[in-house]
Amino acid sequence: MTVVLFSWGETIEGGTAEAVTFAVDLAAERGTEMRWVVTAELEHEAATVAARHGVRRLDVIEASPQGVDARVALFTGYCRAQAPAVMLFNQTVEGRVVAARVAGRLGLPVLANVVALSGNAEGLKAEASAYGGDTRAEYLLSAPRNVMSVVTTSLVARVDECQVEITRVAADAGAATSGFEVVSAPQVQAQRLEDAEIIVSGGRGLGKQENFELVKQMADALGGMWGGSRAIVDDGWIDSSRQVGLTGKITRPGLYIAVGISGASQHMAGCSAAKTIIAINKDPDASIFRYARFGVVGDCVELMPELIRAAKA
């Protein structure tokens, strides 16, 4: 089960010789092979470093990927084809990002800030820097394959001259994929919910999405805006741009009408500054009544049509 170390870029980065020594020692302890995997532009420089620090196998990927996305795709392709047991990265700023994303694509565990690593009968025992380097945490890695980024500042590179076998390999990076996927477009409103003087909000107490039309009709009748609780945003009833609450809009209207909303603290963080709150809920023990100046206990679906007619009169 191979131990591999990945390197890329226009030149060998600082700490790489130390990371190479770390990987060579781990492979020797496990009685397995160590390979240093580099991209094409590093072949000659890496061959020199490998010969000086005991790396007998150098795999050169026949590509020069530019950017994090391309490098992640390429190294993932290599790992899928070669199936190494331990995948190591020199923990630079980019190295830590690439390691985590490669692990995510392969569905493997990832550990950062590794400063020591040894094998035992149950798996790998790792020490990682924690709390800004003030202490170390120990991990027992029982998974058969693991991805790690190594902190090399406390490691020492060892000179161990050897012959290097260079193998050029092709890695399938797969089809290009977008880093982000837009799942819903933001809704730009002429008037902001935060600036509205009158807001009518609905919650799950309305029963179903179709009944939310009553909230919209009430808001129109009063010349206000409509919003809703996070619960119905999560259920897909309304867009997140209309959410009132701690993780939504923080409002301060003159009048806030809560329809079928229980009054959880997260929601009230977005409307408790209203001058007047009116609550409609069939549960007489609903938390919303603690905040409301006026409250109506009843089925909001039955009451709303009458209130809408009264507002329009």
Secondary structure as UniProt FT lines:
FT   STRAND          3..7
FT   TURN            14..15
FT   HELIX           16..30
FT   STRAND          34..39
FT   HELIX           40..42
FT   HELIX           43..52
FT   STRAND          57..61
FT   HELIX           68..82
FT   STRAND          86..90
FT   HELIX           93..106
FT   STRAND          110..120
FT   TURN            121..122
FT   STRAND          123..130
FT   HELIX           131..133
FT   STRAND          135..141
FT   STRAND          146..150
FT   TURN            153..154
FT   STRAND          165..169
FT   HELIX           193..195
FT   STRAND          198..202
FT   HELIX           204..206
FT   HELIX           209..212
FT   HELIX           213..222
FT   STRAND          225..228
FT   HELIX           230..234
FT   TURN            235..236
FT   HELIX           240..242
FT   STRAND          243..244
FT   TURN            246..247
FT   STRAND          255..259
FT   HELIX           265..268
FT   TURN            269..273
FT   STRAND          276..281
FT   TURN            284..285
FT   HELIX           287..290
FT   STRAND          294..297
FT   HELIX           300..312
//
